């Protein structure tokens, strides 16, 4: 099935890309990567299971 040609005729205003660039400025190298990633829920769950198994063995 062929896509509609309506999409081919749709055009964004000329300054759309420039506006997007202005809102997405590059962060400085000092702050880049300083955010810590969210903890992995599976890893946390496995860690708790291991702790409970170790407590059961004692």
C-alpha positions as CSV (number, residue, x, y, z in Angstrom):
1,X,0.0,0.0,0.0
2,X,1.4,3.4,-1.0
3,X,1.7,6.2,1.6
4,X,-0.4,9.3,1.1
5,X,1.1,12.2,-0.8
6,X,-0.3,14.6,1.7
7,X,2.8,14.1,3.8
8,X,5.1,15.0,0.9
9,X,3.5,18.4,0.6
10,X,3.7,19.2,4.3
11,X,6.5,21.6,5.0
12,X,7.7,23.2,8.2
13,X,8.5,26.9,8.5
14,X,12.0,27.8,7.6
15,X,13.2,28.7,11.1
16,X,11.9,25.5,12.8
17,X,15.4,23.9,12.9
18,X,17.0,27.1,14.3
19,X,14.4,27.2,17.1
20,X,15.0,23.6,17.9
21,X,18.8,24.2,18.1
22,X,18.2,27.2,20.4
23,X,16.2,25.1,22.8
24,X,18.7,22.2,22.8
25,X,22.0,23.8,23.5
26,X,25.0,21.7,24.3
27,X,25.8,21.3,28.0
28,X,29.2,22.1,29.2
29,X,31.7,19.3,29.5
30,X,31.9,19.7,33.3
31,X,28.2,19.0,33.8
32,X,27.9,16.4,31.1
33,X,27.5,12.9,32.5
34,X,27.1,14.1,36.1
35,X,23.6,12.7,36.4
36,X,23.6,9.3,37.9
37,X,21.5,6.7,36.0
38,X,18.3,5.3,37.6
39,X,18.9,2.2,39.6
40,X,18.2,-1.0,37.7
41,X,15.1,-2.6,39.3
42,X,16.1,-6.1,38.3
43,X,19.6,-5.7,39.8
44,X,18.0,-4.4,43.0
45,X,15.6,-7.3,43.2
46,X,18.4,-9.8,42.7
47,X,20.5,-8.2,45.4
48,X,17.6,-8.5,47.9
49,X,17.1,-12.1,46.9
50,X,20.7,-12.9,47.5
51,X,20.7,-11.1,50.9
52,X,17.6,-13.1,52.0
53,X,19.2,-16.4,50.8
54,X,22.4,-15.6,52.8
55,X,20.3,-14.8,55.9
56,X,18.4,-18.1,55.5
57,X,21.7,-20.1,55.4
58,X,23.0,-18.6,58.6
